[in-house]
Amino acid sequence: MILTRTIKLMLDADPQLLLPTVMAYTEAYNHVCEAGWDSRDYNGLSLHHKTYKHCRTLLPSALTISSRVKATEALKGGRARKKAGYKVSCPNSKQCSVRYNKNAYSVWFDKDELSVSTITGRQKFGFKVPQYFNKYVDWRRKSAELFVRGRDVFISIVFEKEVADVALTGEVIGIDRGIKNIAVVSDNRFFKGGNTKRIMENYRSLRYRLRSKGTRSARRHLRRIGQKENRFRRDVDHCISKQIVGAISPGTTIVLEDLNGIHSGIMKFRKDQRYWINGWSFARLETFLKYKAGEKGCLITHVNSSYTSQKCSVCGHTERGNRTKQSLFKCKKCGFSLNADLNASRNICAKHKDAISYPCGADTTEPIVPGDVAWAQAAIIPS
């Protein structure tokens, strides 16, 4: 199994030294995107022949190829979204991050020094490695992305390490994601979202007030609080995913609902509900779970989300009226009562077990022994 980690470092660099390279890279990226979009050409080799000559006048050869590869990926992503029914336009960037392969930059962690390729040749910059990232510095170094944000310059470096696979133990947990409860695990653990929602509501109210002002200072304040809110949400998702994975044993299977297309039916909800559904970080929490689970040897898998909130986890009866209110599930058939999100997480777990051929947790993979043949025939041949 290969583990992949990305560490983000702040460079001790003047943005003005790197902005010309960033803008030249952006121009090359946009040129390839326009060439591919206009001719409906999504083939990397074909685009290389069409655009290399022009892009090479802007960038060194390594960055020229890198910009074409990055643009090709964006074009293919746009085509996939178009096939899925989304409205798309030609990919375009105002300030694109610069992608470096492992030969286009060098890093010396013992000297806290890094060199990158620019339009004026190699340039060296200093940096500081946060203590948490020190455990990754001896991993295999891969590509990197350099980007400028205001007065700061950052580089994100990808590292890989091959580790031994951990055998699955057969233990399964289901996780139901939501807004009132960010995550509910089938082993009776709740991660509530009340405090997160309250803080986000405060940010929302502040944004409305600042937009109504419309001043330059208000616009600067809007940018700051947007970044601050995003850091807060990332920290919440990191803490929850860390606690979920930390409490399970290696080899456990974590089952999530497949939430692809969750926004397709968004218009059936009220405006306030649409705000929370669109703004909630379901995908980011899943991303954090994936890489933390992979490091521990756990598997992440998905099941269809249909009827997980309406089905009784005890008798299997499915009815919309089973969910009497947001937080309470009460089965109309057997009378079983439970927190609605916990019931859903148990249904998610059961769906996975059914999918791998042991309904209700009973193992049906055992072979039929000779003494069971008569019983098997009696079961399939009517009397």
PAVO-779361 format. One line per field, with one value per residue (C-alpha): x, y, z; residue in three letters; residue number from 1. Coordinates in nm, 4 decimals, decimal comma. Layout:
<sites>
xx = [X/...]
yy = [Y/...]
zz = [Z/...]
residuo = [ALA/...]
num = [NUM/...]
</sites>
This chain:
<sites>
xx = [0,0000/0,1286/0,0612/0,0566/0,0920/0,1159/0,3030/0,2552/0,5531/0,5788/0,8824/1,0987/1,0553/0,9434/0,6301/0,7555/1,0427/0,8063/0,5004/0,6461/0,6908/0,3414/0,1812/0,3760/0,2662/-0,0934/-0,0747/0,0576/-0,2111/-0,4904/-0,3474/-0,3577/-0,7097/-0,8380/-0,6691/-0,8184/-1,1622/-1,2070/-1,1024/-1,2573/-0,9176/-0,8543/-0,5524/-0,2318/0,0033/-0,2007/-0,2183/0,1555/0,2220/-0,0290/0,0846/0,4457/0,6079/0,4133/0,4343/0,8072/0,8591/0,7081/0,8542/1,1415/1,0750/0,9852/0,7247/0,5946/0,5164/0,3774/0,1348/0,0125/-0,0457/-0,2349/-0,4479/-0,5253/-0,6490/-0,8752/-1,0146/-1,0926/-1,2577/-1,4739/-1,5727/-1,6726/-1,8873/-2,0506/-2,1362/-2,2871/-2,5258/-2,3561/-2,3143/-1,9430/-1,7176/-1,3550/-1,1205/-0,9476/-0,7299/-0,6356/-0,3367/-0,2561/-0,0361/0,2891/0,3335/0,6878/0,7932/1,0599/1,3380/1,2227/1,2808/1,5196/1,4831/1,7361/1,5640/1,8920/1,9615/1,5980/1,6601/1,4747/1,5407/1,2795/1,2898/1,1749/1,1757/1,5077/1,6713/1,6942/1,6315/1,6894/1,4670/1,4604/1,1731/1,0807/0,9291/0,6517/0,7347/0,4394/0,5774/0,9213/0,8024/0,7489/1,0843/1,2442/0,9569/0,9931/0,9546/0,7177/0,5673/0,5062/0,2752/0,3938/0,1434/0,1321/-0,1324/-0,1094/0,2286/0,3089/0,4544/0,3728/0,4793/0,2915/0,5159/0,3788/0,5520/0,4930/0,5818/0,5144/0,3925/0,2774/-0,0931/-0,3050/-0,5469/-0,9134/-1,0531/-1,4180/-1,5149/-1,7472/-1,8732/-2,1201/-2,1096/-2,4052/-2,3081/-2,5372/-2,5723/-2,7214/-2,4876/-2,1751/-2,1113/-2,2842/-2,1021/-2,2869/-2,0911/-2,2972/-2,0572/-2,2030/-2,0166/-2,2604/-2,2671/-2,4507/-2,1460/-2,0124/-2,3475/-2,3699/-2,0249/-2,1035/-2,4291/-2,2294/-2,0000/-2,3018/-2,4630/-2,1355/-2,0969/-2,4448/-2,3644/-2,0306/-2,1809/-2,4438/-2,1637/-1,9885/-1,6742/-1,3169/-1,2491/-1,5589/-1,4367/-1,0972/-1,2741/-1,4877/-1,1759/-1,0250/-1,3304/-1,3758/-1,0253/-1,0784/-1,4050/-1,2447/-0,9604/-1,2130/-1,4143/-1,1017/-0,9962/-1,3392/-1,3264/-0,9686/-1,0590/-1,3690/-1,1940/-0,9008/-1,1310/-1,3310/-1,0254/-0,8354/-1,1055/-1,1188/-0,8786/-0,6558/-0,8278/-1,1750/-1,4019/-1,5594/-1,8820/-2,0121/-2,3133/-2,2446/-2,3417/-2,2564/-2,5351/-2,6556/-2,6992/-2,9047/-3,2364/-3,1424/-3,4253/-3,6896/-3,5583/-3,6258/-3,3722/-3,2279/-3,1885/-3,0168/-2,7606/-2,6592/-2,6587/-2,4468/-2,2087/-2,1507/-1,8171/-1,9302/-1,6592/-1,3757/-1,4633/-1,4593/-1,1181/-0,9732/-1,1222/-0,9685/-0,6116/-0,6235/-0,7892/-0,5369/-0,2492/-0,4076/-0,4834/-0,8594/-1,0771/-1,3271/-1,6217/-1,9598/-2,3204/-2,6269/-2,7895/-3,1482/-3,3904/-3,1218/-3,3201/-3,6579/-3,5650/-3,5871/-3,2481/-3,4217/-3,7082/-3,6236/-3,9624/-3,9239/-4,1709/-4,1380/-4,3555/-4,1003/-3,9026/-4,1407/-3,9056/-3,5486/-3,3922/-3,6347/-3,6936/-3,9893/-4,0826/-4,4532/-4,4362/-4,2343/-4,2322/-3,8505/-3,7386/-3,3895/-3,2069/-3,2701/-2,9052/-2,7839/-3,0486/-2,9273/-2,5639/-2,6660/-2,8555/-2,5444/-2,3407/-2,6047/-2,6212/-2,2518/-2,2795/-2,5680/-2,3655/-2,0776/-2,3139/-2,3851/-2,7299/-2,7923/-2,4304/-2,4720/-2,1846/-2,3229/-1,9888/-1,9371/-1,9470/-2,2281/-2,0902/-2,2124/-2,4480/-2,6310/-2,7129/-3,0526/-3,1471/-3,0360/-3,2417/-3,5484/-3,5134/-3,5215/-3,7450/-4,1167/-4,2887]
yy = [0,0000/0,3473/0,6350/0,9881/1,3047/1,6721/1,9232/2,2963/2,5222/2,9011/3,0251/3,3113/3,4811/3,8105/3,7436/3,9888/3,7521/3,4658/3,6453/3,6775/3,2980/3,2419/3,4756/3,3236/2,9778/3,1022/3,2371/2,9035/2,7129/2,9319/2,9045/2,5228/2,5283/2,7572/2,5516/2,2278/2,3691/2,5364/2,2256/1,9764/1,8166/1,6512/1,4418/1,5399/1,4413/1,6279/1,9400/1,9187/1,9465/2,2318/2,4493/2,3667/2,6215/2,9171/2,8061/2,7429/3,1146/3,1852/2,9117/2,6649/2,3247/2,1476/2,4099/2,4178/2,0463/2,0816/2,3578/2,1463/1,8426/2,0538/2,2134/1,8726/1,7513/2,0573/2,0007/1,6355/1,7361/1,9894/1,7310/1,4861/1,7509/1,8365/1,4706/1,4589/1,7391/2,0375/2,3734/2,4246/2,6710/2,6752/2,6385/2,9660/3,0889/3,4372/3,3152/2,9482/2,7585/2,6306/2,2545/2,1202/1,7628/1,6206/1,7309/2,0922/2,1692/2,0585/2,0688/2,0318/1,9808/1,9803/2,3348/2,4551/2,5541/2,4990/2,5814/2,6079/2,6625/3,0099/3,2022/3,3570/3,0301/2,8426/3,0455/2,9451/3,0296/2,9451/2,7905/2,6450/2,2970/2,2769/2,0161/1,7949/1,7540/1,6317/1,2689/1,2964/1,4404/1,0970/0,9810/0,9658/1,3158/1,3623/1,6716/2,0154/2,3128/2,6699/2,9512/3,3140/3,4399/3,8128/3,8824/3,5175/3,2406/2,8752/2,5428/2,2157/1,9108/1,5595/1,2685/0,8951/0,5912/0,2226/0,0311/-0,3248/-0,3912/-0,4586/-0,7517/-0,6634/-0,8019/-0,8139/-0,5431/-0,2850/0,0552/0,2829/0,6638/0,8906/1,2496/1,5439/1,9013/1,8789/1,5875/1,6200/1,2475/0,9622/0,6283/0,2981/0,2195/0,4925/0,7855/1,1302/1,4334/1,7190/2,0202/2,2692/2,4768/2,4685/2,5825/2,8643/2,9985/2,9726/3,1612/3,4409/3,4581/3,4573/3,7484/3,9433/3,8879/4,0270/4,3399/4,3925/4,3455/4,6060/4,8533/4,8002/4,9917/4,8980/4,8183/4,5973/4,4005/4,3429/4,2289/3,9894/3,8216/3,7841/3,6292/3,3939/3,2553/3,2434/3,0506/2,8031/2,7347/2,6801/2,4310/2,2417/2,2114/2,0729/1,8120/1,7170/1,6692/1,4599/1,2356/1,1895/1,0827/0,8446/0,6663/0,6760/0,4750/0,1822/-0,1075/-0,1589/-0,3538/-0,2102/-0,1233/0,2241/0,2555/0,5924/0,6942/0,7793/1,1487/1,2160/1,4265/1,5502/1,8981/1,7893/1,8076/2,1085/2,3290/2,1236/2,2605/2,5996/2,8777/2,8527/2,4744/2,5163/2,7447/2,4800/2,1868/2,3739/2,5077/2,1890/2,0088/1,6494/1,5838/1,7319/1,5178/1,2123/1,3134/1,3469/1,0109/0,8441/0,9450/0,8872/0,5477/0,4476/0,5170/0,2841/0,0078/0,0652/0,0550/0,3231/0,2042/0,3433/0,2290/0,3788/0,6406/0,5529/0,4986/0,4788/0,7333/0,5627/0,1985/0,0300/-0,1131/-0,3928/-0,5272/-0,3666/-0,1957/0,1102/0,3979/0,7759/0,8056/0,6089/0,9281/1,1267/1,4266/1,5212/1,3526/1,0652/0,7397/0,5209/0,2182/0,2001/-0,1798/-0,3029/0,0112/0,0290/0,3791/0,5315/0,8503/0,8906/0,9486/0,6510/0,4319/0,5547/0,4735/0,1182/0,0832/0,1996/-0,0679/-0,3356/-0,2362/-0,3027/-0,6408/-0,7348/-0,6258/-0,8580/-1,1540/-1,2105/-1,0582/-0,9444/-1,0291/-1,4066/-1,5569/-1,7357/-1,7988/-2,1401/-2,4262/-2,6812/-3,0045/-3,3430/-3,3905/-3,0729/-3,1790/-3,3294/-3,0127/-2,7940/-2,9989/-2,9852/-2,6076/-2,5622/-2,8513/-2,8063/-3,1057]
zz = [0,0000/-0,0898/0,1503/0,0095/0,2143/0,1183/0,3339/0,2888/0,3537/0,3599/0,1687/0,2826/-0,0554/-0,2020/-0,4125/-0,6753/-0,7549/-0,8397/-0,9774/-1,3331/-1,3439/-1,2024/-1,4578/-1,7485/-1,6330/-1,6131/-1,9679/-2,0974/-1,9069/-2,0472/-2,3998/-2,3913/-2,2443/-2,5187/-2,7919/-2,6612/-2,5869/-2,9265/-3,1208/-2,8747/-2,8433/-2,5049/-2,6031/-2,4260/-2,7099/-2,9709/-2,7540/-2,6954/-3,0702/-3,1083/-2,8195/-2,7275/-2,9597/-2,8173/-2,4531/-2,4825/-2,5525/-2,2096/-1,9871/-1,9445/-2,1015/-1,7738/-1,6849/-2,0440/-2,0278/-1,6758/-1,7809/-2,0739/-1,8492/-1,5985/-1,8696/-2,0219/-1,6827/-1,6541/-2,0048/-1,9321/-1,6065/-1,7901/-2,0479/-1,7737/-1,6023/-1,9349/-1,9959/-1,6469/-1,7430/-1,5786/-1,7502/-1,8197/-1,9991/-2,1075/-1,8074/-1,7278/-1,4425/-1,3273/-1,1272/-1,1643/-0,9206/-1,0734/-1,0794/-1,0505/-1,1141/-0,8851/-1,1250/-1,1533/-0,7855/-0,5118/-0,1354/0,1453/0,4791/0,6711/0,5447/0,5312/0,1710/-0,1548/-0,5203/-0,7953/-1,1680/-1,2833/-1,6113/-1,5038/-1,3983/-1,0678/-0,7532/-0,3917/-0,0951/0,2726/0,4667/0,8038/0,8467/1,1102/1,3732/1,2753/0,9204/1,0276/1,0159/0,6388/0,5326/0,4794/0,2550/-0,1247/-0,2719/-0,5660/-0,7359/-0,5838/-0,6363/-0,5828/-0,5365/-0,4233/-0,1815/-0,1192/0,0389/0,1047/-0,1103/-0,0378/-0,1811/-0,1292/-0,1635/-0,2146/-0,0406/-0,0788/0,1269/0,0678/0,3720/0,4302/0,3751/0,6833/0,6479/0,6978/1,0223/0,9142/1,1627/1,0019/1,1156/0,9381/0,9465/0,8800/0,7906/0,8452/0,9647/1,3124/1,3796/1,1638/1,1990/1,3821/1,4021/1,4301/1,7498/1,9248/1,8883/1,8116/1,6748/1,7094/1,4779/1,6990/1,7925/1,4356/1,2986/1,5534/1,4600/1,0895/1,1485/1,3132/1,0094/0,7790/0,9639/0,9601/0,5841/0,5175/0,7179/0,5430/0,1955/0,2702/0,3538/0,0223/0,1265/0,0473/0,4109/0,4205/0,1170/0,2811/0,5969/0,3911/0,2504/0,5966/0,7586/0,4615/0,5182/0,8936/0,8594/0,6188/0,8641/1,1419/0,9341/0,8275/1,1911/1,2895/1,0116/1,1036/1,4709/1,3951/1,1420/1,3803/1,6641/1,4446/1,3049/1,6353/1,8157/1,5700/1,5290/1,2208/0,9436/1,0123/0,7191/0,7347/0,5353/0,4120/0,2074/-0,1565/-0,1626/-0,5283/-0,6764/-0,3383/-0,4854/-0,7877/-0,5992/-0,3896/-0,5172/-0,3359/-0,0059/0,1493/0,0904/0,4414/0,4098/0,0729/0,2355/0,4903/0,2458/-0,0097/0,2534/0,4537/0,4025/0,3468/0,0859/0,2927/0,5938/0,3669/0,2271/0,5780/0,6778/0,3723/0,4307/0,8071/0,7593/0,4933/0,7303/0,9869/0,7374/0,7334/0,4234/0,3172/0,1071/0,0004/-0,0188/-0,1834/0,0389/-0,0568/0,2355/0,5046/0,7079/0,6546/0,7148/1,0544/1,1504/1,3485/1,1355/0,7986/0,7539/0,5279/0,5445/0,5355/0,8434/1,0470/1,0938/1,3103/1,3358/1,2557/1,5572/1,6266/1,4423/1,5452/1,3389/1,2472/1,2300/1,5290/1,7438/1,7649/1,8645/1,8283/1,7355/1,3623/1,2668/1,4718/1,3083/0,9658/1,0500/1,1461/0,8174/0,6285/0,8060/0,7338/0,3642/0,3262/0,4968/0,2690/-0,0345/0,0519/0,0803/0,4410/0,5064/0,8639/0,9451/0,8916/0,6926/0,3851/0,2177/0,3811/0,1252/0,1327/0,2736/0,1402/0,4339/0,3367/-0,0225/0,0631/0,2527/-0,0411/-0,2887/-0,0643/-0,0511/-0,4305/-0,5503/-0,4736/-0,3175]
residuo = [MET/ILE/LEU/THR/ARG/THR/ILE/LYS/LEU/MET/LEU/ASP/ALA/ASP/PRO/GLN/LEU/LEU/LEU/PRO/THR/VAL/MET/ALA/TYR/THR/GLU/ALA/TYR/ASN/HIS/VAL/CYS/GLU/ALA/GLY/TRP/ASP/SER/ARG/ASP/TYR/ASN/GLY/LEU/SER/LEU/HIS/HIS/LYS/THR/TYR/LYS/HIS/CYS/ARG/THR/LEU/LEU/PRO/SER/ALA/LEU/THR/ILE/SER/SER/ARG/VAL/LYS/ALA/THR/GLU/ALA/LEU/LYS/GLY/GLY/ARG/ALA/ARG/LYS/LYS/ALA/GLY/TYR/LYS/VAL/SER/CYS/PRO/ASN/SER/LYS/GLN/CYS/SER/VAL/ARG/TYR/ASN/LYS/ASN/ALA/TYR/SER/VAL/TRP/PHE/ASP/LYS/ASP/GLU/LEU/SER/VAL/SER/THR/ILE/THR/GLY/ARG/GLN/LYS/PHE/GLY/PHE/LYS/VAL/PRO/GLN/TYR/PHE/ASN/LYS/TYR/VAL/ASP/TRP/ARG/ARG/LYS/SER/ALA/GLU/LEU/PHE/VAL/ARG/GLY/ARG/ASP/VAL/PHE/ILE/SER/ILE/VAL/PHE/GLU/LYS/GLU/VAL/ALA/ASP/VAL/ALA/LEU/THR/GLY/GLU/VAL/ILE/GLY/ILE/ASP/ARG/GLY/ILE/LYS/ASN/ILE/ALA/VAL/VAL/SER/ASP/ASN/ARG/PHE/PHE/LYS/GLY/GLY/ASN/THR/LYS/ARG/ILE/MET/GLU/ASN/TYR/ARG/SER/LEU/ARG/TYR/ARG/LEU/ARG/SER/LYS/GLY/THR/ARG/SER/ALA/ARG/ARG/HIS/LEU/ARG/ARG/ILE/GLY/GLN/LYS/GLU/ASN/ARG/PHE/ARG/ARG/ASP/VAL/ASP/HIS/CYS/ILE/SER/LYS/GLN/ILE/VAL/GLY/ALA/ILE/SER/PRO/GLY/THR/THR/ILE/VAL/LEU/GLU/ASP/LEU/ASN/GLY/ILE/HIS/SER/GLY/ILE/MET/LYS/PHE/ARG/LYS/ASP/GLN/ARG/TYR/TRP/ILE/ASN/GLY/TRP/SER/PHE/ALA/ARG/LEU/GLU/THR/PHE/LEU/LYS/TYR/LYS/ALA/GLY/GLU/LYS/GLY/CYS/LEU/ILE/THR/HIS/VAL/ASN/SER/SER/TYR/THR/SER/GLN/LYS/CYS/SER/VAL/CYS/GLY/HIS/THR/GLU/ARG/GLY/ASN/ARG/THR/LYS/GLN/SER/LEU/PHE/LYS/CYS/LYS/LYS/CYS/GLY/PHE/SER/LEU/ASN/ALA/ASP/LEU/ASN/ALA/SER/ARG/ASN/ILE/CYS/ALA/LYS/HIS/LYS/ASP/ALA/ILE/SER/TYR/PRO/CYS/GLY/ALA/ASP/THR/THR/GLU/PRO/ILE/VAL/PRO/GLY/ASP/VAL/ALA/TRP/ALA/GLN/ALA/ALA/ILE/ILE/PRO/SER]
num = [1/2/3/4/5/6/7/8/9/10/11/12/13/14/15/16/17/18/19/20/21/22/23/24/25/26/27/28/29/30/31/32/33/34/35/36/37/38/39/40/41/42/43/44/45/46/47/48/49/50/51/52/53/54/55/56/57/58/59/60/61/62/63/64/65/66/67/68/69/70/71/72/73/74/75/76/77/78/79/80/81/82/83/84/85/86/87/88/89/90/91/92/93/94/95/96/97/98/99/100/101/102/103/104/105/106/107/108/109/110/111/112/113/114/115/116/117/118/119/120/121/122/123/124/125/126/127/128/129/130/131/132/133/134/135/136/137/138/139/140/141/142/143/144/145/146/147/148/149/150/151/152/153/154/155/156/157/158/159/160/161/162/163/164/165/166/167/168/169/170/171/172/173/174/175/176/177/178/179/180/181/182/183/184/185/186/187/188/189/190/191/192/193/194/195/196/197/198/199/200/201/202/203/204/205/206/207/208/209/210/211/212/213/214/215/216/217/218/219/220/221/222/223/224/225/226/227/228/229/230/231/232/233/234/235/236/237/238/239/240/241/242/243/244/245/246/247/248/249/250/251/252/253/254/255/256/257/258/259/260/261/262/263/264/265/266/267/268/269/270/271/272/273/274/275/276/277/278/279/280/281/282/283/284/285/286/287/288/289/290/291/292/293/294/295/296/297/298/299/300/301/302/303/304/305/306/307/308/309/310/311/312/313/314/315/316/317/318/319/320/321/322/323/324/325/326/327/328/329/330/331/332/333/334/335/336/337/338/339/340/341/342/343/344/345/346/347/348/349/350/351/352/353/354/355/356/357/358/359/360/361/362/363/364/365/366/367/368/369/370/371/372/373/374/375/376/377/378/379/380/381/382/383]
</sites>
